[in-house]
Amino acid sequence: MKFTQASNVFLLAGLASSCLLPEERAGGSVRRSLESRQGNSGKAVGKGDRFNGGSAFPRGIGSGNATDMGTILNVNEVSTGLQGLVNEYGIETFVTPYKTYEGRSIPGAKIGGSSKCNTKYHVYLNGAIHARERGSHDSILYFISDLLYAKKHGTGLTYGKKSYTNADVIEALSPGIVVTPLINPDGVNYDQTTNSCWRKNRNPASSNTRDADSVGIDLNRNFEFAWDLKKWAPSVANDVASNSPSSEVYHGKAAFSEPETKSMKYILDTYTKVRWFIDLHSYAGDVLYSWGSDTDQSTQPYKNFLNSTYDSIRGITTDSTTTKYGEYISSEDLNNIQTAGKRFGSAMTNSTGREYTVMQSAYLYPTSGASDDYAFSRHFADSTKNKVYSYTVEFGFGNNQASCPFYPTPAQYTSNLQETNAGFMEFLLAAVDIGLE
């Protein structure tokens, strides 16, 4: 595992392998840029329902891999898999109060904790906000399946070279965990059925009928954190998000315009004691912690995203945080968020030997309206909200032979599951160690 606090080398390296491809950062279209690639779409997507409407239950890679993992989970299998967990373990599931543009519900579940009271859940895991990042929802569904299996049967879990005891499992469940494995079902369904490397949701509200790329909103630019591009330095404003519907980072007509982002806000508003949050993405081999807006600094509290005085220079990570601008985070919060991030990254690295980097989100590239910054910013904007230590985890390292590099090979899919699930385990244990309140 590598850890960096500031490096232009990492900033430049991140552009080549992350949620955005270099041509997309420059305003281009991934579909046009990948036209020369052949039809290899990586590991196949499942066509049926391996959970038989919930009569069979998922079992992850850490508890013996009893589920057929020959294909990636399709959209329907997330719901039937959760129903299988209800039938086998009696867990509680829910759907958020918002339906997607295509009329789909967004399912979730809660496990562990000291009671079923909403205030007893302190960790939130979200997956598949970007449609093409295959394996994200699989990782979360199979992970909670492993925890439940190991608890019921008194066993431990093994992810590659990382092993955890049953006592570790019980401790990992103790914070109470809320999950939405697949937050963008319309986008994922479209990507899986077209192999089009689709990133956004499928809301056509701002689209141009002559431009297929103009459908959809980048959900991870739609949260209420520095959403207005006027809050950014002119030199970076066109990179952190876009007002153009054809852009891969189109942020929508307003913050929280989309049912998917409203659903994530609903989770944080409902489970009011969530302290730790992960948004699971691919691919960069990174564990990213707040902030994603500018360089962290802990000495000048007045330099923060709420202060319009600094709108003209926000997002320039190469300037001085002392004389120019850096995003404020207390030294205690920075230490806590780095400590848990390092443990997450170390577990991912040690599980398979592929090296992950832990760094501040802004060093990959600054972003507007991202989920992790919104979650962490809530207690700054409203002191009645809980503080939420937030991360974007970019699992995997890309498939350069596929029609879309976000589509893993079968071997990469297995490694990705081992790494994310080992990381989740270590993250939960770190959350307990650092604190839940």
Phi, psi and chi 1 to 4 in degrees:
 res  aa     phi    psi   chi1   chi2   chi3   chi4
   1 MET       -  136.9 -178.1 -152.3   73.5      -
   2 LYS  -109.8  145.3  -65.6 -177.3  -70.7 -172.5
   3 PHE  -126.5  132.3  173.9   72.3      -      -
   4 THR  -134.0  142.5 -177.1      -      -      -
   5 GLN  -103.3  -28.2  -69.4  179.3  -71.0      -
   6 ALA  -165.1  125.7      -      -      -      -
   7 SER  -167.5  121.5  171.8      -      -      -
   8 ASN   -68.2  -24.1  -71.9  -26.3      -      -
   9 VAL   -62.7  -44.7  172.9      -      -      -
  10 PHE   -67.8  -36.2  -78.3  108.4      -      -
  11 LEU   -59.8  -47.0  174.8   61.5      -      -
  12 LEU   -68.9  -39.1  -65.4  172.7      -      -
  13 ALA   -64.2  -35.1      -      -      -      -
  14 GLY   -63.8  -25.2      -      -      -      -
  15 LEU   -67.3  -23.0  -58.9 -176.2      -      -
  16 ALA   -85.0  -18.3      -      -      -      -
  17 SER  -151.4   94.2   56.7      -      -      -
  18 SER  -162.9 -168.8   63.3      -      -      -
  19 CYS   -56.9  -28.0  -84.2      -      -      -
  20 LEU  -115.7  138.0  -77.2  170.5      -      -
  21 LEU   -81.9  156.9  -59.4  173.8      -      -
  22 PRO   -55.2  -40.5  -27.3   35.3      -      -
  23 GLU   -67.9  -27.0   57.5  -90.8   28.7      -
  24 GLU   -74.8  -35.6  -65.3  171.7  -31.9      -
  25 ARG   -63.3  -28.8  -68.4  -99.9  -55.4  150.5
  26 ALA   -90.1    6.3      -      -      -      -
  27 GLY    93.8    6.7      -      -      -      -
  28 GLY   -85.7  179.7      -      -      -      -
  29 SER  -108.7  127.4  165.7      -      -      -
  30 VAL   -65.5  -31.9   67.3      -      -      -
  31 ARG   -65.7  -38.3  -85.2  154.6  -66.7  -71.9
  32 ARG   -70.6  -38.3  -71.7 -170.2  -69.1  -86.9
  33 SER   -70.9  -21.4   72.0      -      -      -
  34 LEU  -102.0    8.0  -61.8  178.9      -      -
  35 GLU   -59.8  -30.3  -80.5  178.6   -5.6      -
  36 SER   -77.3  -11.5   62.1      -      -      -
  37 ARG   -80.2  153.6  -64.3 -170.9 -179.8 -176.8
  38 GLN   -80.0 -175.5  -58.9  -58.7  -50.9      -
  39 GLY   -83.5   15.5      -      -      -      -
  40 ASN   -66.9  116.7  178.3   -9.2      -      -
  41 SER  -113.7   26.2   54.4      -      -      -
  42 GLY    69.7 -155.2      -      -      -      -
  43 LYS   -60.8  135.8 -173.1  178.6  178.4   73.8
  44 ALA   -68.0  154.0      -      -      -      -
  45 VAL   -94.4  138.8  175.1      -      -      -
  46 GLY   -62.7  145.0      -      -      -      -
  47 LYS  -103.7  -25.9  -60.3  -64.0 -175.2 -176.3
  48 GLY  -105.8 -141.7      -      -      -      -
  49 ASP  -138.0   97.0  178.9    7.8      -      -
  50 ARG   -67.3  -13.1   73.6 -160.4   76.9 -167.4
  51 PHE  -101.8    2.1  -53.8  122.4      -      -
  52 ASN    50.1   50.9  -60.9  -44.5      -      -
  53 GLY    69.4   11.4      -      -      -      -
  54 GLY   108.3   -2.3      -      -      -      -
  55 SER   -75.2  -18.7   61.6      -      -      -
  56 ALA  -114.8  149.9      -      -      -      -
  57 PHE  -115.5  149.3   61.4   92.8      -      -
  58 PRO   -68.1  149.3  -12.6   25.6      -      -
  59 ARG  -141.9  125.9 -174.6  169.3  156.6 -165.4
  60 GLY   -82.8 -179.0      -      -      -      -
  61 ILE   -71.3  -24.1 -160.4  167.9      -      -
  62 GLY   -79.5  -18.3      -      -      -      -
  63 SER  -109.8   14.4   62.3      -      -      -
  64 GLY   119.6   -2.9      -      -      -      -
  65 ASN    58.4   48.6 -165.2   17.7      -      -
  66 ALA   -73.4  -24.3      -      -      -      -
  67 THR   -76.5  141.8  -62.8      -      -      -
  68 ASP   -66.2  112.0  176.0    7.9      -      -
  69 MET  -107.3   29.3  -66.0 -173.5 -178.6      -
  70 GLY   -68.2  -20.1      -      -      -      -
  71 THR  -136.3  161.8   54.7      -      -      -
  72 ILE   -73.8  145.5  -69.2  171.4      -      -
  73 LEU   -63.7  131.9  -64.3  173.8      -      -
  74 ASN   -84.1  175.9   61.9   45.7      -      -
  75 VAL   -60.6  -46.1  170.2      -      -      -
  76 ASN   -62.0  -32.9 -179.3   59.4      -      -
  77 GLU   -69.4  -18.8  -71.4  177.3  -50.7      -
  78 VAL   -66.2  -44.8  172.9      -      -      -
  79 SER   -67.9  -44.0  -65.2      -      -      -
  80 THR   -71.4  -30.8   60.2      -      -      -
  81 GLY   -65.8  -43.0      -      -      -      -
  82 LEU   -62.7  -38.5  -71.6  173.9      -      -
  83 GLN   -65.4  -35.4 -175.0   58.1   46.7      -
  84 GLY   -61.3  -37.7      -      -      -      -
  85 LEU   -69.0  -35.2  -62.7  179.9      -      -
  86 VAL   -60.8  -47.6  171.1      -      -      -
  87 ASN   -67.5  -34.6  -65.9  -19.0      -      -
  88 GLU   -85.8  -39.0  177.3   66.9   14.6      -
  89 TYR  -119.7   -7.4  -56.7  109.3      -      -
  90 GLY    72.9   25.8      -      -      -      -
  91 ILE   -71.9  166.9   69.4  166.4      -      -
  92 GLU  -102.7  128.3 -174.1  173.6  -18.5      -
  93 THR  -115.2  170.8   57.9      -      -      -
  94 PHE  -156.2  166.7   58.6   85.7      -      -
  95 VAL  -122.6  145.5  -66.5      -      -      -
  96 THR   -71.6  162.1   70.5      -      -      -
  97 PRO   -79.0    9.6   26.1  -33.1      -      -
  98 TYR  -120.2  128.7  -54.3   99.2      -      -
  99 LYS   -95.6  148.4  -74.8 -171.8  178.5  -74.0
 100 THR   -72.8  172.8   66.1      -      -      -
 101 TYR   -55.5  -39.0  172.0   77.2      -      -
 102 GLU   -87.6    8.9  -66.0 -179.6  -10.4      -
 103 GLY    86.6   15.7      -      -      -      -
 104 ARG   -87.7  148.6  -67.8 -176.6  173.7   87.4
 105 SER   -88.0  156.5  -63.9      -      -      -
 106 ILE  -110.3  108.3  -63.9  171.9      -      -
 107 PRO   -87.3  155.8   33.1  -34.5      -      -
 108 GLY  -150.1  177.2      -      -      -      -
 109 ALA  -151.9  161.1      -      -      -      -
 110 LYS  -134.8  136.5   49.7 -174.0 -176.7  179.1
 111 ILE  -136.8  159.1   64.6  171.4      -      -
 112 GLY    71.1 -158.1      -      -      -      -
 113 GLY    82.7  169.6      -      -      -      -
 114 SER   -87.9  -13.6   57.7      -      -      -
 115 SER  -163.5  176.9   77.7      -      -      -
 116 LYS   -90.2    6.2  -68.1 -171.5  176.7 -178.3
 117 CYS   -64.3  136.8  175.6      -      -      -
 118 ASN   -59.4  -26.5  -73.1  -10.6      -      -
 119 THR   -79.0   -0.9   58.1      -      -      -
 120 LYS   -98.5   10.7  -62.1  -59.4 -178.3 -179.2
 121 TYR  -111.2  124.8  -66.8   87.3      -      -
 122 HIS  -120.5   -2.5  -62.1   93.7      -      -
 123 VAL  -130.0  137.6  177.4      -      -      -
 124 TYR  -127.4  124.1  175.2   28.4      -      -
 125 LEU  -114.9  127.0  -51.6  178.8      -      -
 126 ASN  -124.0  144.9  179.2   69.7      -      -
 127 GLY  -134.9  159.5      -      -      -      -
 128 ALA    62.0   39.4      -      -      -      -
 129 ILE   -70.9  -30.2 -162.3  168.8      -      -
 130 HIS  -104.7  122.2  -73.3  147.2      -      -
 131 ALA   -60.4  -38.5      -      -      -      -
 132 ARG   -80.3   -6.3   65.6 -165.2  179.3 -173.1
 133 GLU   -83.4   77.2  -65.1  168.0   11.6      -
 134 ARG   -69.2  137.1  -66.0 -173.4  177.7  177.3
 135 GLY   102.6   -8.7      -      -      -      -
 136 SER   -66.8  -52.8  178.7      -      -      -
 137 HIS   -69.3  -30.9   55.1  -83.3      -      -
 138 ASP   -59.4  -45.5  -53.6   53.7      -      -
 139 SER   -58.8  -43.5  -72.0      -      -      -
 140 ILE   -74.0  -44.3  -67.1  176.7      -      -
 141 LEU   -63.4  -44.9 -178.3   63.3      -      -
 142 TYR   -69.3  -32.2  -75.5  135.6      -      -
 143 PHE   -65.9  -48.6  175.7   65.0      -      -
 144 ILE   -66.5  -28.8   64.4  169.8      -      -
 145 SER   -63.2  -41.6  -57.7      -      -      -
 146 ASP   -62.4  -45.9  -88.5  -13.8      -      -
 147 LEU   -58.7  -44.7  -70.0  176.0      -      -
 148 LEU   -67.6  -40.7  -66.3  165.5      -      -
 149 TYR   -63.8  -47.4 -179.7   91.9      -      -
 150 ALA   -64.6  -37.8      -      -      -      -
 151 LYS   -64.1  -47.2  179.0 -174.8  177.7 -175.9
 152 LYS   -65.4  -37.5  179.9  175.4 -179.7  177.2
 153 HIS  -101.1    1.1  -64.6  -84.0      -      -
 154 GLY    68.2   32.3      -      -      -      -
 155 THR  -111.3  171.8   65.0      -      -      -
 156 GLY   -97.3 -170.2      -      -      -      -
 157 LEU  -134.1  144.5  -63.3  170.1      -      -
 158 THR  -131.1  124.9  -61.7      -      -      -
 159 TYR  -122.1   99.3  -61.3  108.8      -      -
 160 GLY    61.0 -119.7      -      -      -      -
 161 LYS   -93.0    4.5  -62.7  176.5 -177.5  177.1
 162 LYS  -106.2  126.1  -74.8  -70.9  -68.5 -178.1
 163 SER  -123.6  146.9  -67.6      -      -      -
 164 TYR  -132.1  141.5  -64.4   91.5      -      -
 165 THR   -81.0  170.6   65.8      -      -      -
 166 ASN   -63.6  -34.9 -177.3 -105.7      -      -
 167 ALA   -61.7  -37.8      -      -      -      -
 168 ASP   -62.9  -41.5  -68.5  -29.9      -      -
 169 VAL   -60.5  -46.9  169.5      -      -      -
 170 ILE   -61.5  -41.5  -58.6  -55.2      -      -
 171 GLU   -66.9  -38.7 -174.7  171.5   -4.7      -
 172 ALA   -65.7  -30.2      -      -      -      -
 173 LEU   -79.2  -20.7  -79.6  163.9      -      -
 174 SER   -62.5  -29.6   66.5      -      -      -
 175 PRO   -68.6  -20.0  -17.8   30.3      -      -
 176 GLY    81.6  123.8      -      -      -      -
 177 ILE  -124.9  128.9  -52.9  160.7      -      -
 178 VAL  -108.3  136.1  179.9      -      -      -
 179 VAL  -132.1  142.3  -61.1      -      -      -
 180 THR  -124.8   92.4   45.2      -      -      -
 181 PRO   -62.7  -31.0  -21.4   33.0      -      -
 182 LEU  -138.5   94.0 -157.7  169.4      -      -
 183 ILE   -85.3  -17.1 -158.9   70.4      -      -
 184 ASN  -121.8   65.5 -177.1   10.2      -      -
 185 PRO   -66.2  -35.0   22.2  -32.9      -      -
 186 ASP   -63.0  -48.4  -69.2   -2.3      -      -
 187 GLY   -63.6  -43.3      -      -      -      -
 188 VAL   -64.6  -43.4  170.5      -      -      -
 189 ASN   -59.5  -43.9  179.2   71.3      -      -
 190 TYR   -64.0  -45.6 -178.1   76.8      -      -
 191 ASP   -62.7  -42.4  179.3   74.5      -      -
 192 GLN   -69.0  -28.9  -70.0 -173.4  -18.0      -
 193 THR   -91.8  -14.4   54.8      -      -      -
 194 THR  -116.9  -15.6   62.4      -      -      -
 195 ASN    50.7   45.1  -69.7  -36.2      -      -
 196 SER  -101.6    7.9   56.8      -      -      -
 197 CYS    59.4   40.8 -149.8      -      -      -
 198 TRP   -77.6  135.4 -168.6 -103.0      -      -
 199 ARG  -107.0  -41.1  170.9 -177.6  168.5   91.4
 200 LYS   -86.7 -176.2  -60.3 -176.3  -76.3 -176.6
 201 ASN   -82.0 -162.8   72.2   -2.2      -      -
 202 ARG  -121.1   22.6  -66.1  -63.6  -62.5  165.7
 203 ASN   -72.1  118.7 -177.0   -3.7      -      -
 204 PRO   -93.5   15.1   35.3  -34.2      -      -
 205 ALA   -56.0  -33.1      -      -      -      -
 206 SER  -108.7   11.8  -57.9      -      -      -
 207 SER   -82.6  158.8   64.4      -      -      -
 208 ASN  -107.0  125.9 -178.8  -30.1      -      -
 209 THR   -61.3  -19.1   56.1      -      -      -
 210 ARG   -89.6   -2.4  -63.2 -175.7  -60.5  -85.1
 211 ASP  -134.1  101.3 -176.8    2.2      -      -
 212 ALA   -62.7  -27.6      -      -      -      -
 213 ASP   -70.0  -14.7  -70.6  -15.6      -      -
 214 SER   -83.1   -4.4   66.2      -      -      -
 215 VAL   -74.2  139.3  172.2      -      -      -
 216 GLY    93.9  160.8      -      -      -      -
 217 ILE  -123.0  139.6  -74.7   82.8      -      -
 218 ASP   -72.8  105.5 -179.1   -8.2      -      -
 219 LEU   -62.0  -28.1  -61.5  173.4      -      -
 220 ASN   -87.9   20.6 -153.4   35.1      -      -
 221 ARG  -128.4   12.3  -61.0  -63.8 -175.7  -85.1
 222 ASN  -107.7    4.6 -169.9 -118.9      -      -
 223 PHE   -87.3  159.2  -67.9   85.8      -      -
 224 GLU   -84.4   71.9 -167.1  174.6    9.8      -
 225 PHE  -142.5  109.5  174.8   80.7      -      -
 226 ALA    45.3   41.4      -      -      -      -
 227 TRP   -66.3  -38.0 -179.9   88.8      -      -
 228 ASP   -70.1  123.2 -170.6  -21.9      -      -
 229 LEU   -67.7  -12.1  -61.2 -175.2      -      -
 230 LYS   -70.4  -11.9  -65.8  177.2 -177.5  177.3
 231 LYS   -85.4    6.6  -65.5 -174.3   71.5   65.0
 232 TRP  -121.5  153.6  -63.2   84.5      -      -
 233 ALA   -58.8  138.7      -      -      -      -
 234 PRO   -55.2  -30.8  -26.8   35.0      -      -
 235 SER   -70.8  -18.5   61.1      -      -      -
 236 VAL  -118.4   -9.5  -56.8      -      -      -
 237 ALA   -58.0  -34.5      -      -      -      -
 238 ASN   -80.5   -5.8  -69.0  -30.4      -      -
 239 ASP  -101.2  -33.6  -67.3  -31.9      -      -
 240 VAL   -71.1  -25.2  -61.1      -      -      -
 241 ALA  -173.0 -178.0      -      -      -      -
 242 SER  -145.2  148.9  175.6      -      -      -
 243 ASN   -89.8   -3.0  -70.7  -41.3      -      -
 244 SER   -91.8  121.3  169.5      -      -      -
 245 PRO   -59.4  -23.3  -25.8   36.3      -      -
 246 SER   -78.2  -12.8  -63.5      -      -      -
 247 SER   -75.6  147.7  170.5      -      -      -
 248 GLU   -68.2  -17.7  -65.3  -70.6  -10.4      -
 249 VAL  -113.8   30.0  -68.0      -      -      -
 250 TYR   -61.9  125.6  174.1   52.3      -      -
 251 HIS   -96.5    4.9   64.2  173.5      -      -
 252 GLY    89.1  179.3      -      -      -      -
 253 LYS   -80.7  -20.5  -66.1 -179.4  177.6 -180.0
 254 ALA  -163.1  158.0      -      -      -      -
 255 ALA   -61.1  140.9      -      -      -      -
 256 PHE    58.3   34.6  -70.1  120.3      -      -
 257 SER   -75.6  -15.3   61.9      -      -      -
 258 GLU  -107.6  145.2  -55.7  -51.3  -63.5      -
 259 PRO   -63.3  -28.0   19.7  -31.6      -      -
 260 GLU   -69.7  -44.2  -61.7   89.5  -13.6      -
 261 THR   -73.3  -34.8   52.2      -      -      -
 262 LYS   -59.8  -35.9  -71.9  176.7 -178.4  175.0
 263 SER   -65.7  -38.6  -68.6      -      -      -
 264 MET   -69.6  -37.5  -68.0  177.6   66.8      -
 265 LYS   -62.8  -39.9 -179.4  178.6 -175.7  -63.9
 266 TYR   -58.5  -41.4  164.7   81.0      -      -
 267 ILE   -60.0  -48.3  -61.7  -63.4      -      -
 268 LEU   -68.0  -32.1  -67.3  171.1      -      -
 269 ASP   -74.7  -28.9  -72.7  -17.7      -      -
 270 THR   -85.0  -45.8  -59.3      -      -      -
 271 TYR   -97.9   81.1  -59.1   95.7      -      -
 272 THR   -73.9   -8.6   56.5      -      -      -
 273 LYS  -106.8   14.1  -65.2  -60.4 -177.0 -179.5
 274 VAL   -57.9  127.3  164.5      -      -      -
 275 ARG  -110.5  -24.9  172.8   70.2   83.5 -164.3
 276 TRP  -129.8  132.8  -58.6   87.7      -      -
 277 PHE  -137.3  137.1  167.4   61.4      -      -
 278 ILE  -128.3  129.9  -67.7  173.2      -      -
 279 ASP  -107.9  117.6 -159.1    2.1      -      -
 280 LEU   -94.3  121.9 -170.8   62.9      -      -
 281 HIS  -128.9  174.4  -66.9 -114.0      -      -
 282 SER  -141.7  165.9   73.0      -      -      -
 283 TYR  -126.6  137.8   65.2   93.9      -      -
 284 ALA  -160.2  -13.4      -      -      -      -
 285 GLY    69.4   39.7      -      -      -      -
 286 ASP  -131.0  148.6  -68.7  -30.5      -      -
 287 VAL  -113.3  115.6  175.7      -      -      -
 288 LEU  -111.3  130.2  -53.5  172.2      -      -
 289 TYR  -115.7  163.8   58.3   85.5      -      -
 290 SER   -64.8  149.9  -60.4      -      -      -
 291 TRP   -98.0  163.2  -64.2   97.7      -      -
 292 GLY  -105.2    5.3      -      -      -      -
 293 SER   -94.6  -35.7   52.1      -      -      -
 294 ASP  -167.8  176.4 -150.3  -49.0      -      -
 295 THR   -62.9  134.7  -53.8      -      -      -
 296 ASP   -64.9  142.1  -72.6  -12.6      -      -
 297 GLN  -148.2  149.7   55.7   87.0   13.6      -
 298 SER  -122.7   19.0  -60.0      -      -      -
 299 THR  -116.9  -17.4   59.1      -      -      -
 300 GLN  -128.7   86.0  -61.3  169.0  -51.1      -
 301 PRO   -60.4  -26.5  -21.7   32.3      -      -
 302 TYR   -71.0  -15.5   57.4   89.6      -      -
 303 LYS   -87.7   94.3  -68.4 -177.8  177.9  178.7
 304 ASN  -150.3  168.5   62.4   69.6      -      -
 305 PHE   -63.4  -16.1   65.2   96.8      -      -
 306 LEU   -84.7  -12.9  -62.7  170.9      -      -
 307 ASN   -94.2  105.4 -169.0  -20.2      -      -
 308 SER   -68.0  -13.7   61.3      -      -      -
 309 THR   -55.5  -29.8  -57.9      -      -      -
 310 TYR  -105.0   14.2  -61.0   97.4      -      -
 311 ASP   -59.5  -33.5  -73.9   -3.4      -      -
 312 SER   -76.2  -11.5   64.1      -      -      -
 313 ILE  -126.9    3.6   55.9  175.2      -      -
 314 ARG   -67.9  136.4 -175.6  173.7  -68.1  106.6
 315 GLY   100.8   -3.3      -      -      -      -
 316 ILE   -93.5   98.2  -57.3  173.0      -      -
 317 THR   -77.0  -10.8   56.9      -      -      -
 318 THR   -92.0   -5.7   54.5      -      -      -
 319 ASP   -88.3  178.1   65.0    9.9      -      -
 320 SER   -80.6  130.0  167.7      -      -      -
 321 THR   -71.5  -21.9   59.8      -      -      -
 322 THR   -80.3  -50.0  -57.0      -      -      -
 323 THR   -93.5  -18.9   60.9      -      -      -
 324 LYS  -114.7 -101.9  -63.3  -67.3 -174.8  178.6
 325 TYR  -148.4  140.9 -176.2   75.3      -      -
 326 GLY  -147.5  152.8      -      -      -      -
 327 GLU   -83.1  128.1 -159.0   69.4   56.3      -
 328 TYR   -74.6  135.0  177.8   74.6      -      -
 329 ILE  -146.5  133.0  179.3  172.8      -      -
 330 SER   -63.9  154.3   74.0      -      -      -
 331 SER   -62.6  -34.8   56.2      -      -      -
 332 GLU   -66.8  -45.2  178.3 -176.2    7.2      -
 333 ASP   -64.0  -40.6  -73.0  -17.5      -      -
 334 LEU   -63.1  -41.9 -176.7   59.1      -      -
 335 ASN   -63.5  -44.0  179.3   67.2      -      -
 336 ASN   -63.3  -44.8  -72.0  -17.8      -      -
 337 ILE   -71.0  -33.5 -150.4  165.8      -      -
 338 GLN   -71.6  -40.6  -73.0  178.8  -15.3      -
 339 THR   -60.1  -49.3  -62.3      -      -      -
 340 ALA   -66.3  -37.8      -      -      -      -
 341 GLY   -63.2  -40.7      -      -      -      -
 342 LYS   -63.7  -40.4  -70.7  174.6 -173.0  177.4
 343 ARG   -65.9  -39.2  -72.5 -179.6   62.0  172.4
 344 PHE   -60.9  -52.0 -161.2  124.4      -      -
 345 GLY   -63.4  -38.6      -      -      -      -
 346 SER   -63.9  -42.0  179.1      -      -      -
 347 ALA   -64.5  -40.0      -      -      -      -
 348 MET   -62.3  -46.4  -63.8 -179.3   85.2      -
 349 THR   -62.7  -46.0  -65.3      -      -      -
 350 ASN   -71.8  -21.9  -68.0  -23.9      -      -
 351 SER   -68.8  -37.4   65.1      -      -      -
 352 THR  -126.7  -15.9   65.3      -      -      -
 353 GLY    93.9   -7.4      -      -      -      -
 354 ARG   -79.5  131.5  -59.6 -164.4  -59.4 -178.1
 355 GLU   -86.2  124.7 -171.3  166.0   47.7      -
 356 TYR  -101.3  149.7  -81.9   76.3      -      -
 357 THR  -109.5  136.7  -61.5      -      -      -
 358 VAL  -109.0  122.8  179.8      -      -      -
 359 MET  -158.5  167.4   63.9 -179.7  177.7      -
 360 GLN   -66.4  141.9 -171.8 -166.5  -27.2      -
 361 SER   -57.5  -39.1  -66.7      -      -      -
 362 ALA   -61.4  -22.1      -      -      -      -
 363 TYR   -79.5  -15.8  -63.5  145.3      -      -
 364 LEU   -74.8  -58.5 -174.5   62.5      -      -
 365 TYR  -172.5  143.2   44.2   72.7      -      -
 366 PRO   -63.4  145.5  -22.3   34.3      -      -
 367 THR  -137.7  147.5   51.9      -      -      -
 368 SER  -106.7  142.0  162.2      -      -      -
 369 GLY    67.4   30.5      -      -      -      -
 370 ALA   -87.9  153.2      -      -      -      -
 371 SER   -63.4  -42.3   63.9      -      -      -
 372 ASP   -67.9  -41.9   53.6   -5.6      -      -
 373 ASP   -66.1  -38.7  -79.2  -23.8      -      -
 374 TYR   -61.0  -47.8  165.7   70.0      -      -
 375 ALA   -60.3  -43.2      -      -      -      -
 376 PHE   -73.0  -28.0 -172.9   51.7      -      -
 377 SER   -78.4  -16.2   73.1      -      -      -
 378 ARG   -56.8  -40.2  -76.7  163.8   56.9   94.4
 379 HIS   -77.1  -18.7   79.4  -73.6      -      -
 380 PHE   -73.5  -45.3  -77.2   88.8      -      -
 381 ALA   -73.5  -28.6      -      -      -      -
 382 ASP  -145.5  108.6 -179.0   -9.4      -      -
 383 SER   -65.9  -12.7   60.8      -      -      -
 384 THR   -81.3  -13.1   67.1      -      -      -
 385 LYS   -82.1  152.8  -56.1  -68.7 -172.6 -173.6
 386 ASN   -75.4  148.9 -153.4   41.4      -      -
 387 LYS   -74.3  131.2 -177.8 -174.6  -61.9  179.4
 388 VAL  -124.9  108.7 -176.5      -      -      -
 389 TYR   -72.6  123.8  -67.2  132.9      -      -
 390 SER  -127.8  146.3  -56.5      -      -      -
 391 TYR  -140.9  146.6  -57.0   79.5      -      -
 392 THR  -108.1  121.8  -68.6      -      -      -
 393 VAL  -107.2  119.9  174.1      -      -      -
 394 GLU  -102.8   93.0  -63.3  -98.1    2.7      -
 395 PHE   -81.2  155.3   67.8   84.3      -      -
 396 GLY    81.7  175.9      -      -      -      -
 397 PHE  -135.8   12.0  -65.1   86.5      -      -
 398 GLY    87.0  152.6      -      -      -      -
 399 ASN  -119.0   99.0  179.1    3.9      -      -
 400 ASN   -72.9  -10.0  -68.5  -31.4      -      -
 401 GLN   -94.6   -8.8  -58.4  -54.3  -50.9      -
 402 ALA   -87.7  162.0      -      -      -      -
 403 SER   -62.4  -24.5   58.6      -      -      -
 404 CYS  -137.2  125.3  173.0      -      -      -
 405 PRO   -66.7   -9.9   21.7  -32.2      -      -
 406 PHE   -84.0   -2.7  -64.4   89.2      -      -
 407 TYR   -95.5  107.9  -59.7  167.3      -      -
 408 PRO   -74.5  155.6   30.1  -37.3      -      -
 409 THR   -72.5  166.8   67.1      -      -      -
 410 PRO   -56.4  -41.3  -30.5   38.1      -      -
 411 ALA   -66.9  -41.0      -      -      -      -
 412 GLN   -64.3  -39.6  -72.9  174.3  -29.3      -
 413 TYR   -57.6  -45.5  176.6   84.4      -      -
 414 THR   -63.5  -46.1  -61.6      -      -      -
 415 SER   -61.3  -40.9  -66.1      -      -      -
 416 ASN   -60.6  -43.6  -67.6  -16.0      -      -
 417 LEU   -62.4  -44.1  -75.1  179.0      -      -
 418 GLN   -60.9  -43.5  -69.1  171.4  -31.9      -
 419 GLU   -70.2  -48.3  -69.5  160.7   -4.2      -
 420 THR   -64.3  -40.6   57.1      -      -      -
 421 ASN   -72.0  -38.2  -74.9 -158.4      -      -
 422 ALA   -62.4  -41.2      -      -      -      -
 423 GLY   -62.6  -43.1      -      -      -      -
 424 PHE   -58.7  -44.9  -72.7  150.6      -      -
 425 MET   -58.9  -49.5  -86.0  -64.0  -62.4      -
 426 GLU   -66.0  -35.7 -162.2   65.7   37.7      -
 427 PHE   -63.0  -44.3 -180.0   74.7      -      -
 428 LEU   -63.7  -40.8  -69.0  168.7      -      -
 429 LEU   -66.5  -37.9  -62.6  175.1      -      -
 430 ALA   -65.9  -39.1      -      -      -      -
 431 ALA   -59.9  -42.4      -      -      -      -
 432 VAL   -62.7  -45.0  173.3      -      -      -
 433 ASP   -64.3  -42.3  -69.9  -16.6      -      -
 434 ILE   -79.8  -39.9  -65.3  170.1      -      -
 435 GLY   138.3  145.5      -      -      -      -
 436 LEU  -108.2  -10.9  -56.1  174.8      -      -
 437 GLU  -120.0      -  -61.0  -71.9  -13.1      -
